[in-house]
């Protein structure tokens, strides 16, 4: 049975980048569970899963526009080292407070002199993502 909006689906998956490196997998865990049509996963993944029958396996590629979007240079900003309570290191994830009290994640991508470069792009932005999936179960709404 093909799922429809409102149905809960459970899928096993492996996600890889164009170079073949794996960025995520459900191997060794319970299947990923989400409700179709509620935007709980990236649009291209949800669309491809909705075309499968329960028990079916497929491999598909999701273009970056239907995943985490293109990288945006304006989302890379420099802030003074003095903005940090402790000295950050390149590669760590930090949360930056906004004026309205929210916190936005960013990756420290460089440190030069007394300036820290923060990248607010999603780590997979600009990447086409390939998935091997198995639709394990569909639970009707």
C-alpha positions as CSV (number, residue, x, y, z in Angstrom):
1,X,0.0,0.0,0.0
2,X,1.3,3.5,-0.9
3,X,1.1,6.0,1.9
4,X,-0.9,9.2,1.7
5,X,-0.8,12.5,3.6
6,X,-1.5,11.9,7.3
7,X,-0.2,8.3,7.3
8,X,2.7,7.4,9.6
9,X,5.6,5.8,7.7
10,X,8.6,4.0,9.0
11,X,11.7,3.8,6.8
12,X,15.2,2.4,7.0
13,X,17.7,4.6,5.1
14,X,21.3,5.4,4.3
15,X,22.2,8.8,3.0
16,X,25.3,9.5,1.0
17,X,27.0,12.5,-0.6
18,X,28.1,12.7,-4.3
19,X,31.6,11.5,-3.2
20,X,30.0,8.4,-1.7
21,X,30.6,9.3,1.9
22,X,27.8,8.4,4.3
23,X,26.3,11.3,6.3
24,X,23.5,9.4,8.1
25,X,21.9,6.0,8.4
26,X,19.3,4.2,10.4
27,X,21.4,1.0,10.5
28,X,21.4,-0.4,14.0
29,X,18.5,1.7,15.0
30,X,14.7,1.7,14.8
31,X,13.4,2.9,11.4
32,X,12.9,6.6,11.0
33,X,9.2,7.4,11.7
34,X,7.3,10.5,10.4
35,X,3.9,11.6,9.3
36,X,3.6,12.1,5.6
37,X,2.6,15.7,4.7
38,X,3.7,17.3,7.9
39,X,7.1,18.5,6.8
40,X,9.0,16.5,9.4
41,X,11.7,15.5,6.8
42,X,13.2,17.3,3.8
43,X,10.7,17.7,0.9
44,X,12.5,15.6,-1.6
45,X,12.8,12.7,0.8
46,X,9.1,12.9,1.7
47,X,8.1,13.0,-1.9
48,X,10.2,10.0,-2.9
49,X,8.9,7.9,0.1
50,X,5.3,8.8,-0.8
51,X,5.8,7.0,-4.2
52,X,6.8,3.7,-2.6
53,X,4.7,0.7,-1.5
54,X,5.2,-0.9,1.9
55,X,8.1,-3.3,1.7
56,X,9.6,-1.6,-1.4
57,X,13.2,-0.5,-1.6
58,X,14.5,2.4,-3.7
59,X,17.5,4.6,-4.3
60,X,17.0,8.2,-5.2
61,X,18.8,11.5,-5.2
62,X,17.4,14.7,-3.7
63,X,18.7,17.9,-5.3
64,X,20.0,20.4,-2.7
65,X,17.0,22.7,-3.5
66,X,14.7,20.0,-2.2
67,X,16.9,19.2,0.7
68,X,18.7,21.9,2.8
69,X,18.9,24.5,0.0
70,X,21.9,26.2,-1.6
71,X,24.8,27.6,0.5
72,X,24.3,31.3,1.1
73,X,27.4,33.4,1.5
74,X,25.5,36.0,3.6
75,X,25.0,33.3,6.2
76,X,28.7,33.3,7.0
77,X,29.6,36.1,9.4
78,X,32.6,37.2,11.5
79,X,32.3,38.1,15.1
80,X,34.9,39.2,17.6
81,X,36.6,36.6,19.8
82,X,35.4,38.6,22.8
83,X,31.8,37.5,22.0
84,X,32.7,34.1,23.4
85,X,33.0,33.1,27.1
86,X,35.6,30.5,26.2
87,X,37.8,30.3,23.2
88,X,36.0,28.3,20.4
89,X,37.7,25.8,18.2
90,X,37.2,25.3,14.4
91,X,34.5,22.7,13.6
92,X,32.5,23.0,16.8
93,X,28.8,23.9,16.8
94,X,27.8,27.0,18.8
95,X,24.4,28.5,19.5
96,X,24.1,32.2,18.9
97,X,21.3,34.1,20.8
98,X,19.0,36.4,18.7
99,X,17.5,39.6,20.0
100,X,14.1,37.9,20.4
101,X,15.5,35.2,22.7
102,X,15.9,32.3,20.2
103,X,19.2,30.5,19.6
104,X,20.5,29.8,16.2
105,X,23.1,27.0,15.5
106,X,26.3,27.9,13.7
107,X,29.6,26.1,13.0
108,X,32.9,27.8,13.8
109,X,34.6,27.6,10.3
110,X,37.7,29.7,10.9
111,X,39.6,31.7,13.6
112,X,42.0,34.5,12.4
113,X,43.5,37.1,14.7
114,X,40.7,38.1,17.1
115,X,37.8,37.2,14.7
116,X,35.7,34.1,14.6
117,X,34.0,33.0,11.4
118,X,30.5,31.5,12.0
119,X,28.7,29.6,9.3
120,X,24.9,29.6,9.8
121,X,24.2,27.4,6.7
122,X,23.0,23.9,7.4
123,X,26.0,21.5,7.2
124,X,24.4,19.8,4.2
125,X,23.4,23.0,2.4
126,X,24.5,23.0,-1.2
127,X,24.7,19.2,-1.3
128,X,22.7,16.8,-3.5
129,X,21.8,13.8,-1.2
130,X,21.4,10.2,-2.3
131,X,19.3,7.9,-0.2
132,X,18.8,4.1,-0.2
133,X,15.5,3.5,1.5
134,X,13.2,0.7,2.4
135,X,9.6,1.6,3.3
136,X,9.1,-0.8,6.2
137,X,5.6,0.1,7.3
138,X,2.7,2.4,6.6
139,X,0.2,3.1,9.4
140,X,-3.0,4.6,8.0
141,X,-4.2,7.9,9.6
